């Protein structure tokens, strides 16, 4: 399933929460994610409202008046300790890292010392964590968006009047298509812009899809010029165009890292959410031997993976480019080799198994338990998987039963 955000009335964190609830994500799921952060009591409420006559869901974030202002360092520690699923935590950290980086650039301060005045610390935590949990629950393979309406005029921040779009919004949406729009007010908030910059893989019109459902999240105002709602449209990814599978390849040349460190680097990258990571030996200028590190990553976790590259290697810079990825549908099955269970990763093309590869960890464990060479167990597991596929084909069922 893929998603598309219609940002013709801009975007804010609470508008995205409203669109998620309106499309069917339980409010209790969002509340549970917010509660897991362990901050002062934060309550999410949902109500039905109209904007320019259009029905929509409005989610309000209720926080204590005594809530303290937090720095990026504080928020990062909260999220790292929170009992959240790893993908939700990683995306939320990436969103806040972008927010902090934008605010630091605007105010000319160190990133760790950024105070989230404009985004209201607890409101932002609820918006970001709730939105990340909601998007994760949908299991989207890609999220795209329309050009973003950002507004115009002026607004008032913690330090005084600010131009609209806010400087942080402009910093966050570099590379995205933006337009002022008809309403002379703030239409896109820094939190909304950070969520877009982190979670959206491409911008453009509504992609070709088999439409499933749509949700409408309401903003706080009801201007005459536009229906102040964020639309989230969901559809079947099987007929979506190739841009739905756009990913990033990060690359860097390293000639001064102890080679004994490379296995740990690759392990850390995969743990941070990389799809794949690999090394290629090269010969650089002046005849120096080196390695090209390449990392395949989804845009949503690019910031987290990028940080791992900088921390774990000696590189001073990373180059990135987008690639279109074509992937088989995947499933997991299990075969038995003399009483030992071995999981098999299956690749399906139009429902038919075209590739089957036993999981190496299971093969090694089975080989140790049986006292046989691993290559023999691997061959037997592969044969068992192929025989199971042949039986399904003979019975007229191509799609395997999965664990």
Buried (B, 14 or more C-beta within 10 A) or exposed (E): BBBBBBBBBBBBBBBBBBBBBBBEBEBEBBBBBBBBBEBEEBEBEBEEBEBBEEEBBBBBBEBEEEBEEBBBBBBBEBBEEBEBBEBBBBBBBBBBBBBBBBBBBBBEBEBEEBBBEBBBBBBBBBBBBBBBBBBBBBEBBBBBBBBBBBBBEEBEBEEEEBEBBBBBBBBBBEEBEBBBBBBBBBBBBBBBBBBBBBBBBBBEEEBEBEEBEBBBBBBEEBBEEBBBBBBBBBBEBEEBBEBBBBBBBBBBBBBEBEEEEBEEBBEBBBEBBBBEBEBEEEEEEEEEEBBBBBBBBBBBBBBBBBBBBEEBBEBEEBEBEEEEBEEEEEBEBBBEBEEBEBBBBBBBEEEEBEEBBBBEEBBBBBBEEBEBEBEEBBBBBBEBBBEBBEEBEEEEEBBBEEE
